[in-house]
Amino acid sequence: FVREVNRARVIQLRAITRPHKPDTSWPSLTLSGSMTLEEAAKQLTSSDIREATVLSRQGRPRGVVDLMDVTRNMLRTE
């Protein structure tokens, strides 16, 4: 059963968020940490922005992701 689960529809963005580099500004595109990888991929591919700020439940910046992070985590590693 677990092998058949679509990871993109289950894993939330907060699970793959990377720390923000202190000497850089936060990306202007913001995504909710509760968003699935599938939803995030759609947002990132429809935008000209390469990286997004991931927001906490309280709406504060939590970290960053880019399309490569999302794609890498959608794929199964065996």
Salt bridges, closest charged atoms under 4 A:
GLU38 OE2 - ARG9 NE 3.21
GLU51 OE2 - ARG18 NH2 2.92
ASP66 OD2 - ARG18 NH2 3.62
ASP69 OD2 - ARG18 NE 2.71
ASP69 OD1 - ARG72 NH1 3.45
GLU78 OE1 - ARG3 NH2 3.14
GLU78 OE2 - ARG76 NE 3.75
